[in-house]
Amino acid sequence: MDAHGFPELWADHEYTTYFEKIFGDDKERQRQYMSAILAEGKAALSVGNRVLGALLTSGMCRAVFTTNFDSVVEKSVAEVSGRSFTAFHIEGSRAANSALNNEEFPIYCKLHGDFRYDSIKNLSGDLEEQNQELSACLVNAANRFGFIVAGYSGRDESVMALFRQALETSNPFPHGLYWTSLKRGAVHPAVMELISAAQRKGVTAEIVEVETFDALMLRLWRNIESKSPEMDAKVRKAHLSKVDIPLPSSGRQQPLLRLNALPILDMPTECLSLTFKQPVEWDEVKTVARASEQSLILTKSDTVWCWGKEEYARRGFAVALETVETRALPNDIRKPGNLHLKGFIEEALAYALARERPLLVRARYGSIFLIVDQHADDVGGLGSLFQLLGKTSGKVPGVFTVPTPEKPRSEQVGWAEALRISVDQKGDNLWLMIDPDIWVWPPRARSNARDFLDRRRSDRKNDKFNALLDAWLELLFDTEERNSEIAVTPFSDGNVIENPRFRISNRTAFSRRLLA
């Protein structure tokens, strides 16, 4: 393909090159093609689309800009609100900036046009510059609001130029610039340069890793307390139905497939429940948890749930705390109302597994990590990891952090072997999922160390990954013996309600092929 003049996979001009080769400059053929593949009947709305429609309808999102041609956003607003919704596009673009200045929200701008009209931007010549009126609207909005960028690669230089232009204004992105990317996915260099430039300008700017657009939007929606029940019902269009599908019998044939799941044999059933004289916000709960220096584990439901000594909780919340009672924990972490319980259990398990071991606990983007502590006094348990991997921590050669207003000094990026842990429930059984990974210090520099991470993890397949699981299990269980169990608690003291106890087996889950 390269020899015939075709672009490399994911090249910046890949999309436009194929469009030019197929359609030339025939705008009508382009429009007919786009009309066929983006027809109303083919536009299925996902939960993420419905959340965006609800945010626009309720006024919680005031402006959306897109490079897409389709009518998905208009359709989602209509489905959630029952009202029609018209986008600003290249035809009629002058009205967009006026609408923003007059605060005629919500505003929806299609920077590259609408497939139902003639003026769409698909070819390289089209994309060299953006429509001036729509561009002015985006820059103006960037001077008033924060921006979340989702599902956009950053390959169009003309669009990226608008973001850079916004940085030169008097008040760029006053509520932050957050660029989402798929977990462990590559981020375009132009995006990294934009985020770094924004940080140098004093803008709160970050790359935010997400699983999918739907997962991101649904999490945002779940954390909005003021949403109406009627709109919530329209967003959550799908309803759970109880089904009874019999499981197949256990397999008996080779090959045996080893999984990275450990059975949790025994779980705590209670925690402390804290109520307050006035409602407390999440930020206050997190502040108390940080100040406790890992002596309190907190989450927020209708009350604040707590593990840790009652006296520490009373000291942390002081006079704001009204009552401390015992609360039974739900037995199903999968139910929508119990989503906070999963993180609560994972944090407690992480502290329990790290205690008395050369490990640190850190959280990032909702995931909990156990990280090799290179400064630990006793590193005896790391022997198998040393033997398998060589070094378990160090500096990333030639990679330094980008200075920001908060961190003006550049520092060399470090790394350490790590284990990401999570809890999953299948049927009535809870499982501890363990996923070997590499932690980067500071975490914001992870994307800068991507080449190093790819090289270090490149051979972690099959036999080596199996050995890596064994090395981590030996560290956690302090034994090489199979079918061993441990009982762990996150704290050194406290009664059974304050100091939860977990019993775990080191026999990983496995699967065999069913008989033919």
C-alpha positions as CSV (number, residue, x, y, z in Angstrom):
1,M,0.0,0.0,0.0
2,D,2.8,2.4,0.9
3,A,4.5,1.8,-2.5
4,H,1.3,2.9,-4.3
5,G,1.1,6.2,-2.5
6,F,-1.3,5.3,0.2
7,P,-0.8,6.8,3.7
8,E,0.4,4.9,6.7
9,L,-2.1,3.6,9.2
10,W,-3.3,6.5,11.4
11,A,-1.4,9.1,9.4
12,D,-2.8,12.6,9.8
13,H,-3.9,12.8,6.1
14,E,-5.2,9.2,5.9
15,Y,-8.9,10.1,6.0
16,T,-8.7,13.0,3.5
17,T,-6.4,11.0,1.1
18,Y,-9.0,8.2,0.7
19,F,-11.8,10.6,0.2
20,E,-9.9,12.4,-2.5
21,K,-9.0,9.2,-4.3
22,I,-12.6,8.0,-4.3
23,F,-14.5,11.2,-4.9
24,G,-12.1,13.8,-6.3
25,D,-13.6,17.2,-5.9
26,D,-17.2,16.1,-6.7
27,K,-19.1,17.6,-3.8
28,E,-22.4,16.0,-4.9
29,R,-21.0,12.5,-4.8
30,Q,-19.5,13.2,-1.4
31,R,-22.9,14.4,-0.1
32,Q,-24.8,11.4,-1.6
33,Y,-22.3,9.0,0.0
34,M,-22.5,10.7,3.4
35,S,-26.3,10.8,3.2
36,A,-26.4,7.1,2.6
37,I,-24.2,6.1,5.5
38,L,-25.5,8.7,7.9
39,A,-29.2,8.4,7.2
40,E,-31.6,8.8,10.1
41,G,-32.6,5.2,10.1
42,K,-28.9,4.1,10.6
43,A,-28.3,6.5,13.5
44,A,-28.8,4.5,16.7
45,L,-28.5,6.4,19.9
46,S,-26.3,5.1,22.7
47,V,-26.7,6.0,26.4
48,G,-23.8,8.5,25.9
49,N,-25.8,10.3,23.2
50,R,-28.9,10.4,25.4
51,V,-26.9,11.8,28.3
52,L,-25.5,14.6,26.0
53,G,-29.0,15.3,24.9
54,A,-30.2,15.5,28.5
55,L,-27.3,17.8,29.4
56,L,-28.1,20.2,26.6
57,T,-31.9,20.1,27.3
58,S,-31.4,20.8,31.0
59,G,-28.9,23.6,30.5
60,M,-26.1,21.8,32.2
61,C,-24.2,21.9,28.9
62,R,-24.4,25.1,27.1
63,A,-22.4,24.6,23.9
64,V,-21.2,21.6,21.8
65,F,-18.9,21.8,18.8
66,T,-18.3,18.8,16.5
67,T,-16.5,17.9,13.3
68,N,-19.1,15.2,12.6
69,F,-21.7,15.6,9.9
70,D,-24.5,13.4,11.3
71,S,-27.7,14.3,13.1
72,V,-27.1,12.1,16.2
73,V,-27.0,15.1,18.7
74,E,-30.1,16.7,17.2
75,K,-31.9,13.3,17.4
76,S,-30.8,12.7,21.0
77,V,-32.1,16.1,22.1
78,A,-35.4,15.5,20.4
79,E,-35.7,12.0,22.0
80,V,-35.0,13.3,25.5
81,S,-36.8,16.6,25.4
82,G,-39.5,16.0,22.8
83,R,-38.4,19.3,21.0
84,S,-36.6,19.8,17.8
85,F,-33.0,21.1,17.9
86,T,-31.2,22.8,15.0
87,A,-27.4,23.0,14.6
88,F,-25.4,25.9,13.3
89,H,-23.3,24.8,10.3
90,I,-21.5,26.3,7.4
91,E,-24.8,27.4,5.8
92,G,-26.1,30.1,8.2
93,S,-22.9,30.3,10.2
94,R,-23.1,34.0,10.9
95,A,-25.9,33.3,13.5
96,A,-23.7,31.1,15.7
97,N,-21.6,33.8,17.3
98,S,-24.6,36.1,17.7
99,A,-26.4,33.3,19.5
100,L,-23.4,32.9,21.8
101,N,-23.2,36.6,22.5
102,N,-26.9,36.7,23.2
103,E,-26.7,33.6,25.4
104,E,-29.3,31.8,23.3
105,F,-28.3,28.4,24.8
106,P,-27.9,25.6,24.0
107,I,-25.7,26.0,21.0
108,Y,-24.6,23.2,18.7
109,C,-22.0,24.0,15.9
110,K,-21.0,21.6,13.1
111,L,-17.5,22.9,12.2
112,H,-17.3,20.8,9.1
113,G,-20.8,21.2,7.9
114,D,-24.0,19.0,7.7
115,F,-24.2,16.0,5.3
116,R,-27.7,17.3,4.2
117,Y,-26.1,20.4,2.7
118,D,-23.6,21.1,0.0
119,S,-20.8,22.7,2.1
120,I,-19.2,19.9,3.9
121,K,-15.4,19.7,4.7
122,N,-13.9,16.3,3.8
123,L,-10.9,17.0,1.6
124,S,-7.5,18.3,2.5
125,G,-8.1,21.6,0.9
126,D,-11.4,22.0,2.7
127,L,-9.8,21.3,6.1
128,E,-6.9,23.8,5.7
129,E,-9.1,26.5,7.2
130,Q,-12.3,26.6,9.2
131,N,-15.4,28.7,8.6
132,Q,-14.6,32.1,10.1
133,E,-17.9,32.6,11.8
134,L,-18.0,29.1,13.4
135,S,-14.4,29.5,14.4
136,A,-15.1,32.8,16.1
137,C,-17.9,31.1,18.0
138,L,-15.6,28.4,19.3
139,V,-12.9,30.8,20.4
140,N,-15.5,33.0,22.0
141,A,-16.9,30.0,23.9
142,A,-13.4,28.9,25.0
143,N,-13.1,32.4,26.6
144,R,-16.2,31.8,28.7
145,F,-16.4,28.1,29.5
146,G,-14.4,25.0,30.2
147,F,-14.0,22.4,27.4
148,I,-14.2,18.6,27.4
149,V,-13.0,17.1,24.2
150,A,-14.3,13.6,23.5
151,G,-13.8,11.3,20.5
152,Y,-11.6,13.6,18.6
153,S,-8.0,12.7,17.6
154,G,-6.6,16.2,17.1
155,R,-5.4,15.5,13.5
156,D,-7.0,18.5,11.8
157,E,-4.5,21.3,12.0
158,S,-7.1,24.0,11.4
159,V,-9.1,22.8,14.4
160,M,-6.1,22.6,16.6
161,A,-5.1,26.1,15.5
162,L,-8.5,27.3,17.0
163,F,-7.6,25.8,20.4
164,R,-4.2,27.5,20.2
165,Q,-5.8,30.7,19.2
166,A,-8.1,30.4,22.2
167,L,-5.0,30.2,24.5
168,E,-3.9,33.6,23.3
169,T,-7.1,35.3,24.5
170,S,-7.5,37.1,27.8
171,N,-9.4,34.4,29.6
172,P,-8.7,30.9,28.0
173,F,-10.7,28.0,29.3
174,P,-11.6,29.5,32.6
175,H,-13.1,26.2,33.8
176,G,-10.4,23.9,32.4
177,L,-9.5,22.0,29.2
178,Y,-10.0,18.2,29.5
179,W,-9.0,16.0,26.5
180,T,-10.3,12.5,26.8
181,S,-8.5,9.5,25.3
182,L,-9.1,5.8,25.5
183,K,-7.3,4.0,28.3
184,R,-3.8,2.9,27.1
185,G,-4.5,4.5,23.7
186,A,-2.1,6.8,21.9
187,V,-2.5,10.6,22.2
188,H,-1.6,12.6,19.1
189,P,1.5,14.8,19.6
190,A,-0.4,17.9,18.7
191,V,-2.8,17.2,21.6
192,M,0.1,16.8,24.0
193,E,1.6,20.1,22.8
194,L,-1.7,21.8,23.3
195,I,-2.2,20.5,26.8
196,S,1.4,21.5,27.7
197,A,0.9,25.0,26.3
198,A,-2.4,25.4,28.2
199,Q,-0.7,24.4,31.5
200,R,2.1,26.9,30.8
201,K,-0.7,29.6,30.5
202,G,-2.0,28.6,33.9
203,V,-5.0,26.7,32.5
204,T,-6.2,23.6,34.3
205,A,-5.5,21.2,31.4
206,E,-5.3,17.4,31.5
207,I,-5.5,14.2,29.4
208,V,-8.3,12.1,30.9
209,E,-8.3,8.4,30.1
210,V,-11.7,6.9,29.7
211,E,-13.0,3.4,28.8
212,T,-15.6,4.6,26.2
213,F,-17.7,7.7,25.5
214,D,-20.7,6.0,26.9
215,A,-18.9,5.1,30.1
216,L,-17.7,8.7,30.6
217,M,-21.1,10.2,30.0
218,L,-23.0,7.7,32.1
219,R,-20.6,8.4,35.0
220,L,-21.1,12.1,34.7
221,W,-24.9,11.6,34.6
222,R,-24.8,9.4,37.7
223,N,-23.0,12.1,39.7
224,I,-25.5,14.8,38.9
225,E,-27.9,15.1,41.9
226,S,-30.4,17.6,40.5
227,K,-31.6,15.7,37.5
228,S,-35.3,15.2,37.1
229,P,-36.7,11.6,37.4
230,E,-38.5,12.0,34.1
231,M,-35.3,12.9,32.2
232,D,-33.4,10.2,34.0
233,A,-35.9,7.7,32.8
234,K,-35.5,8.8,29.2
235,V,-31.7,8.6,29.5
236,R,-31.8,5.1,31.1
237,K,-34.0,3.8,28.3
238,A,-32.9,0.3,28.7
239,H,-34.2,-1.6,31.7
240,L,-32.9,-4.7,33.4
241,S,-34.9,-7.8,33.0
242,K,-34.5,-10.9,35.1
243,V,-33.4,-13.8,33.0
244,D,-32.5,-17.4,33.8
245,I,-29.9,-18.8,31.4
246,P,-28.4,-22.1,32.6
247,L,-24.6,-22.2,32.7
248,P,-22.9,-24.9,30.8
249,S,-21.2,-27.8,32.7
250,S,-17.5,-27.4,33.5
251,G,-15.1,-28.1,30.7
252,R,-12.8,-31.1,30.9
253,Q,-10.6,-30.9,27.8
254,Q,-7.3,-29.2,27.2
255,P,-6.0,-26.5,26.9
256,L,-6.4,-25.1,30.4
257,L,-6.7,-21.3,30.4
258,R,-5.4,-19.5,33.5
259,L,-7.2,-16.3,34.4
260,N,-6.1,-13.4,36.6
261,A,-8.8,-13.7,39.2
262,L,-8.5,-14.8,42.8
263,P,-11.5,-16.0,44.8
264,I,-12.4,-13.8,47.8
265,L,-13.5,-16.5,50.3
266,D,-14.6,-14.2,53.1
267,M,-15.7,-10.6,53.1
268,P,-16.6,-8.0,55.8
269,T,-20.4,-7.6,56.2
270,E,-20.5,-4.3,58.1
271,C,-19.0,-0.8,58.3
272,L,-19.5,2.4,60.2
273,S,-22.3,4.8,59.0
274,L,-21.7,8.5,59.7
275,T,-24.4,11.1,59.7
276,F,-23.9,14.9,59.9
277,K,-25.6,18.0,61.2
278,Q,-25.4,19.5,57.7
279,P,-24.9,17.6,54.4
280,V,-21.3,17.0,53.5
281,E,-19.9,17.1,50.0
282,W,-17.5,14.6,48.3
283,D,-14.7,17.1,48.5
284,E,-14.9,17.3,52.3
285,V,-15.0,13.5,52.6
286,K,-11.9,13.2,50.4
287,T,-10.1,15.9,52.4
288,V,-10.7,14.0,55.6
289,A,-9.6,10.7,54.1
290,R,-6.3,12.3,52.8
291,A,-5.7,14.0,56.2
292,S,-6.1,10.6,58.0
293,E,-3.0,9.3,56.2
294,Q,-4.6,6.0,55.3
295,S,-6.2,5.4,58.7
296,L,-9.7,6.0,57.3
297,I,-11.4,4.5,54.3
298,L,-14.5,6.5,53.3
299,T,-17.2,6.5,50.7
300,K,-20.5,8.4,50.3
301,S,-24.0,7.0,49.9
302,D,-27.1,8.3,51.7
303,T,-24.6,8.5,54.7
304,V,-20.9,8.4,54.7
305,W,-19.6,4.8,55.1
306,C,-16.4,4.3,57.0
307,W,-13.8,1.7,57.9
308,G,-11.2,2.8,60.5
309,K,-11.4,3.5,64.2
310,E,-14.4,5.5,65.3
311,E,-12.2,7.9,67.3
312,Y,-10.3,8.8,64.0
313,A,-13.6,9.5,62.2
314,R,-14.8,11.8,65.1
315,R,-11.4,13.6,65.1
316,G,-11.5,14.0,61.3
317,F,-15.0,15.4,60.9
318,A,-15.0,17.1,64.4
319,V,-18.2,19.0,65.4
320,A,-19.8,18.4,62.0
321,L,-20.3,14.7,62.8
322,E,-23.7,13.8,64.4
323,T,-24.0,10.0,64.8
324,V,-21.9,6.9,64.3
325,E,-23.8,3.7,63.8
326,T,-23.2,0.2,62.4
327,R,-24.4,-0.6,58.9
328,A,-24.8,-3.9,57.0
329,L,-23.2,-4.0,53.6
330,P,-25.2,-4.9,50.5
331,N,-24.3,-8.4,49.2
332,D,-24.4,-7.4,45.5
333,I,-21.9,-4.8,44.3
334,R,-23.4,-4.8,40.8
335,K,-26.8,-3.1,41.5
336,P,-26.9,0.5,40.4
337,G,-27.4,1.9,43.9
338,N,-24.3,0.0,45.1
339,L,-21.7,1.3,42.7
340,H,-19.8,3.2,45.4
341,L,-19.4,-0.1,47.3
342,K,-17.0,-1.5,44.7
343,G,-14.4,1.3,45.1
344,F,-14.9,1.1,48.9
345,I,-14.0,-2.6,49.0
346,E,-11.1,-2.1,46.5
347,E,-9.5,0.6,48.6
348,A,-9.7,-1.5,51.7
349,L,-8.3,-4.5,50.0
350,A,-5.4,-2.5,48.6
351,Y,-4.4,-1.2,52.0
352,A,-4.8,-4.7,53.5
353,L,-2.6,-6.3,50.8
354,A,0.0,-3.5,51.0
355,R,0.3,-3.6,54.8
356,E,3.6,-5.1,56.0
357,R,4.8,-5.5,52.4
358,P,7.1,-3.3,50.3
359,L,4.2,-1.7,48.5
360,L,2.5,1.6,48.1
361,V,-1.2,2.3,47.4
362,R,-2.2,4.8,44.8
363,A,-5.4,5.6,42.9
364,R,-5.8,7.0,39.4
365,Y,-8.9,7.4,37.2
366,G,-10.9,5.1,39.5
367,S,-8.3,2.3,39.5
368,I,-6.3,1.2,42.6
369,F,-2.7,0.2,42.2
370,L,-0.2,-1.6,44.5
371,I,3.3,-0.2,43.6
372,V,6.7,-1.5,44.4
373,D,8.2,0.9,47.1
374,Q,11.8,1.4,46.1
375,H,12.5,3.1,49.5
376,A,11.1,0.3,51.6
377,D,13.3,-1.0,54.4
378,D,12.5,-4.7,53.8
379,V,12.4,-5.7,50.1
380,G,12.8,-9.4,50.8
381,G,9.4,-10.3,49.3
382,L,10.5,-8.8,45.9
383,G,12.9,-11.6,45.1
384,S,10.8,-13.4,42.4
385,L,10.0,-10.1,40.7
386,F,13.7,-9.2,40.7
387,Q,14.6,-12.6,39.3
388,L,12.0,-12.4,36.5
389,L,12.2,-8.7,35.6
390,G,15.6,-7.4,36.8
391,K,15.0,-3.9,38.1
392,T,11.6,-3.2,39.6
393,S,11.9,0.6,39.6
394,G,14.1,3.3,38.2
395,K,14.2,6.4,36.0
396,V,12.9,6.6,32.4
397,P,16.0,7.4,30.2
398,G,15.7,10.8,28.6
399,V,12.2,11.6,29.7
400,F,11.4,14.6,31.8
401,T,8.2,16.3,33.0
402,V,6.9,19.4,31.2
403,P,7.0,22.4,33.5
404,T,3.7,23.8,34.6
405,P,2.7,26.8,36.8
406,E,2.1,24.4,39.7
407,K,5.3,22.3,39.0
408,P,7.7,24.8,37.4
409,R,10.8,22.6,37.7
410,S,11.3,19.8,35.2
411,E,12.2,16.4,36.7
412,Q,13.2,13.1,35.3
413,V,10.3,10.7,35.0
414,G,10.4,7.5,37.2
415,W,8.8,4.1,37.1
416,A,8.0,1.1,39.3
417,E,6.4,-2.3,38.8
418,A,2.8,-2.2,39.9
419,L,-0.3,-4.3,40.2
420,R,-3.8,-2.9,39.4
421,I,-6.5,-4.5,41.5
422,S,-10.2,-4.5,41.2
423,V,-13.2,-6.5,42.5
424,D,-15.7,-8.2,40.3
425,Q,-18.8,-10.3,41.1
426,K,-20.0,-13.3,39.1
427,G,-23.1,-15.0,40.4
428,D,-22.8,-15.0,44.2
429,N,-19.0,-15.0,44.2
430,L,-16.6,-12.1,44.5
431,W,-13.2,-12.2,42.7
432,L,-10.1,-10.1,43.1
433,M,-8.8,-9.2,39.7
434,I,-5.0,-8.7,39.5
435,D,-3.4,-7.0,36.5
436,P,0.4,-6.5,36.4
437,D,1.3,-3.0,35.2
438,I,3.9,-0.2,35.5
439,W,3.4,2.9,37.5
440,V,4.9,6.2,36.3
441,W,6.1,9.0,38.6
442,P,4.6,11.6,38.4
443,P,1.4,10.1,36.9
444,R,0.8,13.1,34.7
445,A,3.9,12.1,32.7
446,R,2.6,8.7,31.7
447,S,1.9,9.6,28.1
448,N,5.5,11.0,27.8
449,A,6.9,7.6,28.9
450,R,4.7,5.6,26.4
451,D,7.6,4.3,24.3
452,F,9.4,3.1,27.4
453,L,6.3,1.3,28.7
454,D,5.7,-0.4,25.3
455,R,9.3,-1.7,25.2
456,R,9.2,-2.9,28.8
457,R,5.9,-4.7,28.4
458,S,6.5,-6.1,24.9
459,D,7.5,-9.6,26.0
460,R,4.9,-10.1,28.8
461,K,2.9,-12.8,27.1
462,N,2.1,-16.4,27.8
463,D,4.9,-18.0,29.8
464,K,6.4,-14.7,31.1
465,F,3.0,-13.3,32.0
466,N,2.2,-16.5,33.8
467,A,5.5,-16.2,35.7
468,L,4.7,-12.6,36.5
469,L,1.4,-13.5,38.1
470,D,3.2,-16.2,40.2
471,A,5.8,-13.6,41.3
472,W,3.1,-11.2,42.5
473,L,1.2,-13.9,44.2
474,E,4.3,-15.0,46.0
475,L,4.8,-11.4,47.2
476,L,1.2,-11.1,48.4
477,F,0.8,-14.5,50.0
478,D,4.5,-14.9,51.2
479,T,4.5,-18.5,49.8
480,E,5.0,-20.4,46.6
481,E,2.6,-23.1,47.6
482,R,-0.6,-23.5,45.6
483,N,-4.0,-23.4,47.2
484,S,-2.8,-21.2,50.0
485,E,-5.0,-18.7,51.8
486,I,-4.4,-15.4,53.6
487,A,-6.5,-13.3,55.9
488,V,-5.7,-9.6,55.7
489,T,-6.9,-6.4,57.3
490,P,-6.1,-2.8,56.3
491,F,-5.3,-1.6,59.8
492,S,-3.2,-2.9,62.7
493,D,-6.0,-2.5,65.2
494,G,-9.7,-1.9,65.6
495,N,-12.8,-4.1,66.1
496,V,-14.3,-6.2,63.4
497,I,-16.5,-3.4,62.2
498,E,-13.7,-0.8,62.1
499,N,-11.0,-3.1,60.6
500,P,-12.5,-5.3,57.8
501,R,-11.1,-8.7,57.3
502,F,-10.7,-10.4,53.8
503,R,-9.8,-14.0,53.2
504,I,-8.4,-14.8,49.8
505,S,-7.1,-17.9,48.0
506,N,-4.1,-17.8,45.6
507,R,-5.6,-20.4,43.3
508,T,-6.4,-18.3,40.2
509,A,-9.6,-19.0,38.3
510,F,-9.2,-21.1,35.2
511,S,-11.2,-22.4,32.2
512,R,-11.2,-25.6,30.2
513,R,-12.7,-26.4,26.8
514,L,-16.1,-28.1,26.9
515,L,-16.3,-31.7,25.6
516,A,-17.1,-31.8,21.9
